[in-house]
Amino acid sequence: MFEAPASPYLVPFDGNFRIDEASTVPITDGHHHSGVHRKAATDHLKQLQRVLAAGDRHAVLLVFQAMDAAGKDSTIRAVMQGVDPSGCQVYSFKKPSSQELDHDFLWRTARCLPERGRIGIFNRSHYEEVLVVRVHPQILASQKLPGEVNLETIWDDRLKSIREQEEHLARNGTVILKFFLNVSRDEQKRRFLARLDHPERNWKFEPRDVVERRHWDDYMFAYQEALNATSRPWAPWYAIPADDKRYMRARVADIVIATLKGIGLRYPEPTDDDLERFAEARRELEA
């Protein structure tokens, strides 16, 4: 298993995370976050991804969760810009299909997990089952669960299942990083209004998102419970300030790069038999 990179935004593993104390604006560190910084990060990540693919020993899973308009899509685009598309896969999880409802709640994301040598990205994820479903428990009625649902225990049970699955994946070579893009309610309001004010952004506006704003406090409680229950050394959560998009993207990129550098990626070394075959191939080519 890998060691989670240090960060002021790392959610502690002892269950003491308090979402109302988590900053939605940058914690100033004197670093200049310019386009040059992002380009350097992109180049670095591109090289690391090539070694990841060549080594074929680890898979990387990046999970993004956030309130609407926090910037999940744009962060994924910015951070992964320049990475070989053949080595990366992105899945966005919306309302479950009838087929997905015929399986346990982890099935639809489990079948999308990245192979060794690849980077998988979940835009929303299995965590929706302890976030939006917890805020709207009436959704459980459509999930065909056996027996009577106990609302006092189901969320802890699901969080335990997630925690155990992530530990299993980590033991078998999947490096898991989870990012909660922490946008403030005021900034979300500003972004929603911008989508209404600019015709080219109208397509991004969904009236249902405004309805969900009414449950802000319930969502914050659900996020706090989920992050405390599942931030572990083998599958850490990072609560990244999301009111400044440029800063947010830089921090996510830094954490991904630090993680890949820390797991000892290297190109595979040829065996003696490989070297003998290489020499034979060279002789034939030169002849």
N, C-alpha and C positions, 0 to 999 in steps of 0.2 A: 504494500500500500504506500501511497505517496504522502508527503507532508504538506499540509495546506499552507500556501504562502502567507506570510504575515501581512496584515493590512488593518488600518483603523476601522475598516468596514466589515471585518470578519465577525460573523455572528458567533458568540462564545459557545462552547460545547457543554456548558454546565446549566443551561436553561435559564440564564439570567438576562436574556435579551429583552429590552423594553422598547417597543416600537415608537412610543411617544418621545423617547430620548434619542432616537436614531435621526441623524441629520439628513435633510433633503437637499441641502446646499453643500458645496465643497468645503471640506475641512482644509483650510489654507496650509500649504506646506512649502510655499515659495517657489513651486515648480511652475514653469511656463508651459501650458498645454496648447501648443500651436499645431498647425497642419504638418509642420516638419516632424514633430514628435509622432504624430499618427502615421506618417509615411514610414518613418524608421521602424515603428512597431509592426506595420504591415509587412515590410521586408523581412523582419526578424521572424514573424509568425510563418511567413511563406517558407522560409528555410527549415524551420522546425517541423512544419507539416511534412515536408519531403523526407526528413529523417524518420519521422513517425511512420510514414507509409513504407519506407524501405525496411525498417526494423521489424514491423509486423508483429509486435509483442503487446502493444497497448492499444486500447480504444479510448477515445476521449468523448465524454458526454457533457455538453453545456446546456443547462436548464435555465430558461428565462421566465420569470413570473413578475407580474406588475399589475397595477390598476391601469385602466384604459388611458391612452395618450401618454404613457410614461416613456415611450420610445423603444419598445422591444424590437420592432421591425428595423428601424433605422440603425440601432446599435448592432444588430446582427449583420446588416449590410456593411457598416463601417468597419467593424472589427475583422470580418472575414474577407474584406476586399483584397483581391490579389492572391488569395489562397486557391490552389488548384481545385476546380470544381469537382474533379473526379475523386478527390480525397475528402469530400465534405458532403453532408446530407442534412437538410433542414425539414423538420416536420412541424406543422401548425395544427394544434388540436382544438377543434370547435365542439359543437354539440355532438355527443356520441350517436353513432348510427345504430340501427336495429341489430346489425351483426355484432357490434361492440357491446351492446347491452346484453347479448347472450353469453358473454364471458365475464370473468371477474374484472374489477375496475383497473387492474394493472395490465391487462392483456393488450389493450390497444397501443400502449406505449412500449411494452416489452417487445412486441414484434417489430418495432422501429429502432431498436437499439443499434448503435454502430458496430461494425465489425472491427477486428484488430487492424490497426493501421489507418483508421479513418476517424474523422471528427464528426460526431452527431450533434445536432442542435435541436432542442425542443423549445418551440415558441408556444408557451403554455405547456401543460404536461399533465401527468397523473395527479399533480398537486391540486388541480381543479376540483378533485373529488373531496378535498378537505378544505376548500376555500369557497368557491361558488355554491357547491352543494351544501356546505355547512351553513352558509348565509341563507340559502333557500332549501331547507330540508324536504320540502314537498317534492323535490326532484327524485328523492329516493323511491317514491311510489312507482316510478317507471323503470326501476332498475332490477325488477324481478328477483329481489333478495328473498332467500328462504326464511320462513318464520316471521315473527314480529320484530321490527326494528327497534332497538333500544337506543334512543338519542343520547342517553347518558354515557354510553360506552363505544358507540360506533366510530367516533372520530379518533379516539385513542387506539382502537383496534386497527383502523386504516393507517394511522401514522406509524404504528408498530410494523405493519406489513411493508410500508414504504421503506422504513429504516432497515429492516432485515433484508429486503431485496437489494438495497444500495450496498449494504455490507457484503453481500454475496457477490455482486458485480465487481466491487473493488478488490476482493480477494482473488478474482479471476482476471484482473488486468484492465478493468475499465476505470479510467480516471474521471471522477465526477466533480464538476464545479457547478454551483447553483447561484444564480444572481437574482436578487429581489431589487428591481429598479424602483427606488423609493421616491416617488413624486409627491409633492404636497397637494393638498386639496385646492389651494388657490392657484397653483400652477396648472393643475388639470383644467380648472375652469377657464383660464386664459387660453389654453390650447384648444379647448372645445369651441370657444368663441372665435378663435382664429380660423377654425375649420368652417364656421358659418360665414365669416366675413370675406373669405377669399374663395371665389367660385372654383378655382382649380383644386381646392382642398375639400369641397363639399362632399366628394365621394367617400372621404374618410370619416364623415360624421355619421354616427348611428344613434338615433333618438333613444334607443334602449340604454346606451351608456349613461345618459342623464338620469334615467330611472335608477340605475345601479348606484349612482352617486348618493342617493338617499340612504343607502346602506353602508356608508363609508366607515362608520365606527364598527359595525359588525365585521366588515372586511379586515379592518386593522386588527381586531381581536383574533380573527381566524389566521391571519398571517403570523401574528406573534406566536400563537400556539403551534403552528406548523413549523416555523423556523426553530423554535426552542426544542421541539421534539425530534427534529431530523438534521440539525447542524452537527455533524460529527467529523472527526479528523479525516475520515476516508470519504466523506461527502459533504464538504463545508458549504454553508450559505454565506454570501456576501450581500449586505444591505447597502447598495451603491446609491449615493445621492443622485437624483434624476432631474432636479430642476435646471441644471446646466448640462445640456446634452453633450457638449464637447468634452467636458470634464468626465462625465459618466462613461463615455466610450473609451477615453484614455485609460481610465481605471480598470475597466473590464479587460482591455487588451493587455495591460500590464500584468494582471493576475493570470491570464491564460498563458502568457509568455513565461512568466516566472514558474508556473506549474510544469510546463513542458521542459524547461531547462532543468528542473529539479528531479525529473524521473529518470535521468541518465540515458536519454535517447542517443543512439549511435547507429551508424551504418553497419550492416552485417559484415563480419570479416570472413574472407574466403578461406576454406580449408585447404590442406595440402593437396587433396584430390582436385579441388577447384583450380588451384594454381597450375597443376599439371595439365588440366584440360585447357586452361587459358593459353598456356605456352604452346600446346599443340595447335590450337586454333590460330594463334599468331603465325606460327610457321607456315600453316596452310595458306593464310591470307597473304603473307609476304611473298610466297612462292607464285 
